[in-house]
Amino acid sequence: MARNFLTIDDIAETLGITRQTVSKYIREKELNAVKINKSYRVPFRDFELFLSRNATISEVKVDFRRSRNCQLDYAGRTDESEILSGYSAGVLQEVDIQHDQPWNQFIFGDNYLILKKLLPDLKEKVDLVYIDPPFGTGQDFINRDNDLAYSDSLVNQEFLEFMRKRLYLMRECLSPRGSIYLHIDKKIGHYVKVIMDEVFGYDNFINDITRIKCNPKNFARNAYGNYSDMILFYARNRDENIFAGIRQPLSEREVEKLFPKKHPKQGRYTTNPLHAPGETVDGDTGKPWKGLNPPKGRHWRYSRKVLTDLDRDGLVEWSDTGNPRKIVFARDHKGKKIQDVWEFKDKGLSYVSYPTQKNHEMLRQIILNSSVANSLVMDCFAGSGGTLQMAHRLGRRWIGMDNSLKSLDAVKKAFAKAGISCNYYNFVGLD
């Protein structure tokens, strides 16, 4: 299923007709369209069907202007229809059943086969996918006991196809308001970005988030220090995805900078002008208040009644020259908008149960922003189970999978310690 859309202008230019003619086709239901915000968009497949119904030659080749939605060309690419067709010949074998709910489960096995098996049940039900897959490094990773946790053996096109096949299945699991966060390093991440553009559609790309993962490095090499990785954030349908827009509290230094004054009882504050640009000729905000006119070329920000109420409540500070300014307290600040550079450093290997364990506060931020209470959250490379633990704490349903025995062991121990009930399964393939 295509993930990009054509605008009315795109279709008009492609067919050499007017926008009005395209609109007529839409009105008369000859061309299927969806309304996104205030504009109509036509899915690629619906446009293809329209062309096939109205074609006068055996085959119509049209430039769909997909230049921004590129594909990587490499040997071994599987066709999308083949990835999404068929079923997984295997069963989920119960290992440890701790509750009677259909969710909150961990499945041990190959996530491609598991996703194929679960797709009929999961299709369009998952509101959030967070994955921290292997990075295509070709290395082995050990835990703090010096045991092999997992082998990141796939590299180059084999790794890219490994990810591409699984991303198509994850896409089908996402609900119409769902989104996916893919955590990856910068050596392979830009190739993965192109894969995600193909799978989810360029227009559904939302952010490339830079995550500061550790303290600055001082390696002796001819390069800048590498202390960040990346998180690619895509929606199933852009502008329809869940996004709470949670805000980040100000740091103490930011509070001191933005609110430099101190009130003996109310704490830190600053003051803002009570007037704004532009004159009001006849309205209330252009008239004198307490014997003062707004400065030339400006007007009062509030009605004179509101100004009087602010002054009565002690929220107007008068300068020695009689200039009034509104008092704004730090305690009332709603926090700052989160940007696309995050500082969530990981703990060292000696402090974690699994070598790729990610900062739980980062996972908390992602889950709070891109899911709601009782949403289904999925992690197909569950590792230490941090995503699942945080989803549980925040009142979400969850499902995790991994093919590492060390991951299974880490999840079991962490869940038992936290008192989290989980149903454990093995995926068993059938020959």
C-alpha positions as CSV (number, residue, x, y, z in Angstrom):
1,M,0.0,0.0,0.0
2,A,1.5,3.3,-1.1
3,R,2.2,5.9,1.6
4,N,2.5,9.0,-0.5
5,F,-0.2,11.2,-1.9
6,L,-0.6,13.5,-4.9
7,T,-1.9,17.0,-4.7
8,I,-4.5,18.4,-7.1
9,D,-1.7,20.5,-8.7
10,D,0.4,17.3,-9.2
11,I,-2.4,15.6,-11.0
12,A,-3.3,18.6,-13.1
13,E,0.4,19.0,-14.2
14,T,0.8,15.3,-14.9
15,L,-2.3,15.0,-17.0
16,G,-2.1,18.5,-18.6
17,I,-5.5,19.6,-17.4
18,T,-6.7,22.3,-15.1
19,R,-7.2,22.2,-11.4
20,Q,-10.9,22.7,-11.9
21,T,-11.1,19.5,-14.0
22,V,-9.3,17.5,-11.3
23,S,-11.7,18.9,-8.7
24,K,-14.6,17.9,-10.9
25,Y,-13.3,14.3,-11.0
26,I,-13.1,14.3,-7.2
27,R,-16.6,15.8,-6.8
28,E,-18.1,13.3,-9.2
29,K,-16.4,10.4,-7.4
30,E,-14.4,9.4,-10.4
31,L,-11.2,10.1,-8.5
32,N,-10.9,9.0,-4.9
33,A,-9.4,11.7,-2.6
34,V,-9.0,12.2,1.1
35,K,-9.1,15.6,2.9
36,I,-5.9,16.4,4.9
37,N,-6.2,19.6,6.8
38,K,-7.9,21.9,4.3
39,S,-6.5,20.3,1.1
40,Y,-7.4,17.2,-0.9
41,R,-4.8,14.4,-1.4
42,V,-5.1,11.5,-3.8
43,P,-3.4,8.2,-2.9
44,F,-1.0,7.0,-5.6
45,R,-2.9,3.7,-6.0
46,D,-6.2,5.5,-6.5
47,F,-4.6,7.7,-9.2
48,E,-3.2,4.5,-10.9
49,L,-6.7,3.0,-10.9
50,F,-8.1,6.2,-12.3
51,L,-5.6,6.0,-15.1
52,S,-6.2,2.4,-15.9
53,R,-10.0,3.0,-16.1
54,N,-9.5,5.9,-18.5
55,A,-6.6,4.7,-20.5
56,T,-6.9,4.5,-24.3
57,I,-3.6,2.7,-24.9
58,S,-2.4,-0.6,-23.5
59,E,0.0,0.8,-20.9
60,V,0.3,4.3,-19.4
61,K,3.6,5.4,-18.0
62,V,3.4,8.5,-15.8
63,D,6.0,10.3,-13.8
64,F,4.5,10.2,-10.3
65,R,7.0,12.8,-9.2
66,R,8.4,10.4,-6.6
67,S,11.9,11.9,-6.7
68,R,11.9,12.6,-2.9
69,N,10.7,9.0,-2.2
70,C,13.9,7.2,-3.4
71,Q,14.7,3.6,-3.1
72,L,18.1,1.9,-2.5
73,D,19.1,-0.5,-5.3
74,Y,20.9,-3.6,-4.0
75,A,20.9,-7.3,-4.7
76,G,18.4,-9.4,-2.8
77,R,15.5,-6.9,-2.5
78,T,12.2,-8.7,-1.8
79,D,9.1,-7.4,-3.4
80,E,6.7,-5.7,-1.0
81,S,3.8,-7.9,-2.0
82,E,5.9,-11.0,-1.2
83,I,6.8,-9.6,2.2
84,L,3.2,-9.0,3.1
85,S,1.7,-12.1,1.6
86,G,1.6,-15.6,3.0
87,Y,1.8,-16.6,6.6
88,S,4.4,-17.8,9.1
89,A,4.5,-21.6,9.5
90,G,4.9,-21.7,13.2
91,V,3.2,-21.7,16.5
92,L,3.6,-19.7,19.7
93,Q,4.5,-22.1,22.4
94,E,3.4,-21.1,26.0
95,V,6.3,-21.0,28.4
96,D,5.1,-19.0,31.4
97,I,1.6,-17.6,31.5
98,Q,1.1,-15.1,34.3
99,H,-2.2,-13.3,33.3
100,D,-5.3,-13.8,31.2
101,Q,-4.9,-10.7,28.9
102,P,-4.1,-10.9,25.2
103,W,-1.3,-8.3,25.5
104,N,1.6,-7.7,27.9
105,Q,3.7,-10.5,26.4
106,F,7.2,-11.3,25.4
107,I,7.9,-13.7,22.5
108,F,11.3,-15.3,22.0
109,G,12.3,-15.9,18.4
110,D,12.9,-14.3,15.0
111,N,10.8,-11.1,14.9
112,Y,10.2,-11.4,11.2
113,L,8.4,-14.8,11.6
114,I,6.7,-13.6,14.8
115,L,5.4,-10.4,13.0
116,K,4.1,-12.5,10.1
117,K,2.4,-14.8,12.6
118,L,0.8,-12.0,14.6
119,L,-0.1,-9.6,11.7
120,P,-3.7,-10.7,11.4
121,D,-4.2,-9.9,15.1
122,L,-2.0,-6.8,15.3
123,K,-2.9,-5.2,12.0
124,E,-3.6,-1.4,12.6
125,K,-3.7,-1.9,16.4
126,V,-0.3,-0.7,17.5
127,D,-0.1,3.0,18.4
128,L,3.6,3.2,19.0
129,V,6.6,1.2,17.8
130,Y,10.0,1.9,19.4
131,I,12.9,-0.3,18.1
132,D,16.6,-0.2,18.8
133,P,17.8,-2.8,16.3
134,P,21.4,-4.0,15.6
135,F,23.4,-1.3,13.8
136,G,24.9,-3.4,11.1
137,T,28.4,-3.3,12.7
138,G,29.4,-6.9,12.2
139,Q,30.4,-7.1,15.9
140,D,29.5,-9.3,18.8
141,F,28.2,-7.7,22.0
142,I,28.7,-9.0,25.5
143,N,27.0,-8.3,28.7
144,R,28.5,-7.4,32.1
145,D,29.2,-11.1,32.8
146,N,31.3,-11.2,29.6
147,D,28.8,-13.5,28.0
148,L,27.7,-13.1,24.4
149,A,24.4,-11.1,24.4
150,Y,23.8,-11.0,20.7
151,S,25.8,-11.0,17.4
152,D,25.3,-8.1,15.1
153,S,26.6,-10.1,12.1
154,L,24.6,-8.7,9.2
155,V,26.2,-5.8,7.3
156,N,25.7,-3.7,4.2
157,Q,22.8,-4.8,1.9
158,E,22.0,-7.9,4.0
159,F,21.4,-5.7,7.0
160,L,19.3,-3.2,5.1
161,E,17.1,-5.9,3.6
162,F,16.8,-7.4,7.1
163,M,15.4,-4.1,8.4
164,R,13.3,-3.3,5.3
165,K,11.4,-6.6,5.5
166,R,10.6,-6.1,9.2
167,L,9.7,-2.4,8.7
168,Y,7.0,-3.3,6.2
169,L,5.4,-5.7,8.7
170,M,5.7,-3.1,11.5
171,R,4.0,-0.5,9.2
172,E,1.0,-2.8,8.8
173,C,0.7,-3.2,12.6
174,L,0.6,0.6,13.1
175,S,-2.8,2.1,13.7
176,P,-3.9,5.1,11.6
177,R,-2.7,7.4,14.4
178,G,0.4,5.3,15.1
179,S,4.1,6.2,14.8
180,I,7.5,4.6,14.9
181,Y,10.8,5.6,16.4
182,L,13.8,3.8,15.1
183,H,17.1,4.2,17.0
184,I,20.2,3.8,14.9
185,D,23.8,5.0,14.7
186,K,25.0,7.5,12.1
187,K,27.2,5.0,10.1
188,I,24.2,3.2,8.7
189,G,21.3,5.5,9.8
190,H,21.2,7.6,6.6
191,Y,20.7,4.4,4.5
192,V,18.0,3.3,6.9
193,K,16.3,6.7,6.4
194,V,16.0,6.0,2.7
195,I,14.5,2.6,3.5
196,M,12.0,4.2,5.9
197,D,11.1,6.8,3.2
198,E,10.3,3.9,0.9
199,V,8.2,2.0,3.5
200,F,6.4,4.8,5.3
201,G,6.5,7.5,2.7
202,Y,8.7,10.6,2.6
203,D,5.7,12.8,3.6
204,N,5.3,10.7,6.8
205,F,8.8,11.6,8.0
206,I,8.6,13.8,11.1
207,N,12.0,14.1,12.8
208,D,15.6,13.0,12.7
209,I,16.4,13.3,16.4
210,T,20.0,13.6,17.5
211,R,20.5,11.8,20.8
212,I,23.6,12.7,23.0
213,K,24.4,9.2,24.3
214,C,27.6,9.7,26.4
215,N,30.2,12.2,27.6
216,P,32.5,13.8,25.0
217,K,35.2,11.5,23.7
218,N,38.9,12.3,23.4
219,F,40.0,9.5,21.1
220,A,43.4,10.1,19.3
221,R,42.2,10.1,15.7
222,N,41.7,12.5,12.8
223,A,38.0,13.0,13.4
224,Y,35.5,14.9,15.6
225,G,34.4,13.2,18.7
226,N,31.3,11.0,18.3
227,Y,29.0,11.2,21.2
228,S,25.6,11.0,19.5
229,D,23.3,8.7,17.6
230,M,20.0,9.2,15.8
231,I,16.3,8.4,16.2
232,L,14.2,8.4,13.0
233,F,10.6,9.4,13.8
234,Y,7.8,8.5,11.3
235,A,4.0,8.5,11.4
236,R,1.7,6.1,9.7
237,N,-0.3,9.2,8.6
238,R,1.3,12.5,9.3
239,D,-0.7,15.0,11.2
240,E,-3.0,12.2,12.4
241,N,-0.5,10.6,14.7
242,I,-0.8,10.8,18.5
243,F,1.5,13.6,19.7
244,A,0.9,15.0,23.2
245,G,3.5,17.8,22.9
246,I,4.7,17.4,26.4
247,R,7.0,20.1,27.6
248,Q,10.4,20.0,29.3
249,P,10.9,21.8,32.6
250,L,13.4,24.6,32.7
251,S,16.7,24.0,34.2
252,E,17.8,26.0,37.3
253,R,20.2,28.0,35.1
254,E,17.4,28.7,32.6
255,V,15.0,29.8,35.4
256,E,17.6,32.2,36.7
257,K,18.2,33.6,33.2
258,L,14.6,34.0,32.2
259,F,13.3,35.1,35.6
260,P,16.1,37.3,37.0
261,K,14.0,39.1,39.7
262,K,13.0,37.7,43.1
263,H,9.8,38.2,45.0
264,P,10.0,37.8,48.8
265,K,7.1,35.4,48.8
266,Q,6.3,34.3,45.2
267,G,9.8,33.4,44.1
268,R,11.5,34.3,40.8
269,Y,9.8,36.4,38.2
270,T,10.2,38.7,35.2
271,T,8.2,41.5,33.7
272,N,6.7,42.0,30.3
273,P,5.4,45.1,28.6
274,L,1.7,45.8,28.9
275,H,1.5,47.3,25.4
276,A,1.9,45.8,22.0
277,P,2.7,47.1,18.5
278,G,-0.1,48.8,16.5
279,E,-2.5,51.6,17.4
280,T,-6.2,51.1,18.3
281,V,-8.2,54.1,17.1
282,D,-11.6,53.6,18.6
283,G,-11.3,50.4,20.7
284,D,-10.9,50.2,24.5
285,T,-7.2,49.2,24.3
286,G,-6.3,52.6,22.8
287,K,-7.8,54.7,25.6
288,P,-6.0,56.0,28.7
289,W,-5.7,53.8,31.7
290,K,-4.8,55.3,35.1
291,G,-4.0,58.5,33.4
292,L,-1.6,56.8,30.9
293,N,-1.9,56.5,27.2
294,P,-0.2,53.6,25.5
295,P,3.1,54.6,23.8
296,K,2.9,56.1,20.3
297,G,2.2,53.4,17.7
298,R,1.1,50.9,20.3
299,H,-1.9,49.7,22.2
300,W,-2.6,48.0,25.5
301,R,-2.3,44.2,25.4
302,Y,-5.5,43.8,27.5
303,S,-8.7,45.7,28.1
304,R,-8.6,48.4,30.7
305,K,-10.7,46.2,33.0
306,V,-8.2,43.4,32.8
307,L,-5.3,45.9,33.4
308,T,-7.1,47.1,36.6
309,D,-7.7,43.5,37.7
310,L,-4.0,42.7,37.2
311,D,-3.0,45.7,39.2
312,R,-5.4,44.9,42.0
313,D,-4.0,41.3,42.2
314,G,-0.4,42.6,42.5
315,L,0.6,41.5,39.0
316,V,1.7,44.9,37.7
317,E,5.1,46.3,38.6
318,W,5.5,50.1,38.4
319,S,8.9,51.5,37.7
320,D,10.2,54.6,39.4
321,T,9.2,56.6,36.3
322,G,5.6,55.3,36.4
323,N,6.0,52.7,33.6
324,P,3.7,49.6,34.3
325,R,4.8,46.1,33.4
326,K,3.1,42.7,33.9
327,I,4.7,40.4,36.5
328,V,5.2,36.8,35.3
329,F,6.3,34.2,37.8
330,A,8.6,31.3,37.1
331,R,6.2,28.9,38.9
332,D,3.6,29.5,36.1
333,H,5.9,28.6,33.2
334,K,4.6,25.6,31.3
335,G,8.0,24.4,30.2
336,K,9.8,24.6,27.0
337,K,9.0,22.8,23.7
338,I,11.2,19.7,23.2
339,Q,13.6,20.2,20.3
340,D,15.2,17.5,18.1
341,V,18.5,17.3,20.1
342,W,18.1,15.1,23.2
343,E,20.5,14.5,26.0
344,F,19.8,11.1,27.5
345,K,23.0,9.4,28.3
346,D,23.2,5.6,28.7
347,K,24.7,3.9,31.7
348,G,28.0,2.1,31.3
349,L,28.1,-1.6,30.6
350,S,28.9,-2.4,34.3
351,Y,25.6,-0.9,35.4
352,V,23.2,-2.5,33.0
353,S,21.9,-6.1,32.4
354,Y,22.1,-5.8,28.6
355,P,24.7,-4.1,26.4
356,T,22.2,-2.0,24.4
357,Q,20.0,-0.9,27.3
358,K,18.7,2.6,26.7
359,N,18.0,5.5,29.0
360,H,14.6,4.9,30.6
361,E,13.8,8.6,30.8
362,M,14.2,8.9,27.0
363,L,11.8,6.0,26.6
364,R,9.4,7.6,29.0
365,Q,9.4,10.8,26.9
366,I,8.7,8.9,23.7
367,I,5.9,6.9,25.2
368,L,4.2,9.9,26.8
369,N,4.4,11.9,23.6
370,S,3.3,9.3,21.1
371,S,0.8,7.1,22.9
372,V,-2.2,7.4,25.2
373,A,-3.5,5.4,28.2
374,N,-4.2,1.8,27.1
375,S,-2.4,2.3,23.7
376,L,-0.5,-0.8,22.5
377,V,3.2,-0.3,22.4
378,M,5.5,-2.7,20.6
379,D,9.3,-3.3,20.7
380,C,10.5,-5.9,18.2
381,F,14.1,-5.7,19.4
382,A,13.2,-5.7,23.1
383,G,16.8,-6.2,24.5
384,S,16.6,-5.5,28.3
385,G,12.8,-4.8,28.1
386,G,13.1,-1.1,29.0
387,T,10.4,0.0,26.5
388,L,8.0,-2.6,27.9
389,Q,8.8,-1.7,31.5
390,M,8.2,2.0,30.9
391,A,5.0,1.3,28.8
392,H,3.7,-0.8,31.8
393,R,4.5,2.0,34.3
394,L,2.6,4.5,32.1
395,G,-0.5,2.5,31.8
396,R,0.0,1.2,28.2
397,R,-0.4,-2.3,26.9
398,W,2.7,-3.8,25.3
399,I,4.2,-6.6,23.3
400,G,8.0,-7.4,23.0
401,M,10.1,-9.8,21.1
402,D,13.8,-10.8,20.8
403,N,15.8,-13.7,19.6
404,S,18.6,-13.4,22.3
405,L,18.5,-15.8,25.3
406,K,20.4,-13.1,27.2
407,S,17.6,-10.7,26.4
408,L,15.0,-13.2,27.6
409,D,16.9,-13.7,30.8
410,A,17.3,-9.9,31.4
411,V,13.6,-9.3,30.8
412,K,12.5,-12.1,33.1
413,K,14.8,-10.8,35.9
414,A,13.8,-7.2,35.5
415,F,10.0,-7.9,35.4
416,A,10.2,-10.2,38.4
417,K,12.0,-7.5,40.3
418,A,9.5,-4.9,39.3
419,G,6.5,-7.1,39.9
420,I,5.3,-7.0,36.2
421,S,3.1,-9.9,35.1
422,C,4.1,-11.1,31.6
423,N,3.1,-14.0,29.4
424,Y,6.2,-15.6,27.8
425,Y,6.1,-17.5,24.6
426,N,8.6,-19.3,22.2
427,F,8.0,-19.1,18.5
428,V,8.5,-22.6,17.1
429,G,8.8,-22.9,13.4
430,L,7.2,-25.8,11.5
431,D,9.1,-27.5,8.8
